[in-house]
Amino acid sequence: MANSLDDLFEEAPDVQLYFCSLPPDMQDAISMRSEEIRSVNDLQQYVELLMN
């Protein structure tokens, strides 16, 4: 399991492509919490939270 969003990007390059497809303001918000995002599920949950 990854320790941060950066680690997740290294483990799964497709996750970085998904992240880059998000609007810049979402990317910024997610990046500010990158240490809390350790899995694809974490990332998806945070994106859903930001969308609501």
C-alpha positions, -999 to +999 in steps of 0.1 A: +000+000+000+012+035-008+022+060+019+010+090-001-005+101-033+030+104-049+037+067-040+003+058-055+012+075-087+045+055-088+026+022-082-002+029-106+005+053-134-031+052-146-041+069-113-019+098-122-036+101-156-070+101-138-057+128-114-045+149-143-079+147-159-095+164-128-102+201-128-072+222-114-091+232-083-098+196-074-062+187-081-051+215-057-075+203-029-064+167-033-027+176-034-031+195-001-041+161+015-018+139-005-004+123+027-039+110+035-045+094+001-029+059+001-052+040-023-074+044-054-104+041-031-091+070-009-087+091-040-122+082-054-138+090-020-121+124-018-131+132-054-167+123-045-166+145-014-153+174-035-180+170-061-208+172-035 
